[in-house]
Amino acid sequence: MSLRALLTSMLGQVEGAYAVMLMGYDCIAIDEVHQGEAGFDVQTMAVEYGTVIKDIRRTIEVVGAGSMEELTITTTHSRMIIRVLNDEFFAAFVLAKDGNLGKARYLLRAKALQLMESVA
């Protein structure tokens, strides 16, 4: 299954999802799929959060708390759940505040290997 097909399938399974993406820590999206109207620039948000994610990841390692696996950012309008795939890539869902966070979280974990294989 291609990366685009995998992301499209994942997005279609999560109620309230605006986007799902595979990104590098250089804040460049490898691929992303969108649906619906978020009311804000999802792509810019993901890029800006990418910088924050790098800092959080580095801090976790510096203090010896292990390796970051997952991060959820919640605002008044949305949620973004990020799953670390490896040292180069992470995957993320952007959801409406009332979107199905549990399903998004499950899919990011369950599809992690397929997502990594798609960029190998």
Stockholm file with secondary structure:
# STOCKHOLM 1.0

chainA/1-120         MSLRALLTSMLGQVEGAYAVMLMGYDCIAIDEVHQGEAGFDVQTMAVEYGTVIKDIRRTIEVVGAGSMEELTITTTHSRMIIRVLNDEFFAAFVLAKDGNLGKARYLLRAKALQLMESVA
#=GR chainA/1-120 SS CCHHHHHHHHHHTSTTEEEEEEEETTSCEEEEEECSCCSSCHHHHHHHHHHHHHHHHHHHHHTTCCCCCEEEEECSSEEEEEEECSSSEEEEEEEETTSCHHHHHHHHHHTHHHHHHHTC
#=GC SS_cons         CCHHHHHHHHHHTSTTEEEEEEEETTSCEEEEEECSCCSSCHHHHHHHHHHHHHHHHHHHHHTTCCCCCEEEEECSSEEEEEEECSSSEEEEEEEETTSCHHHHHHHHHHTHHHHHHHTC
//
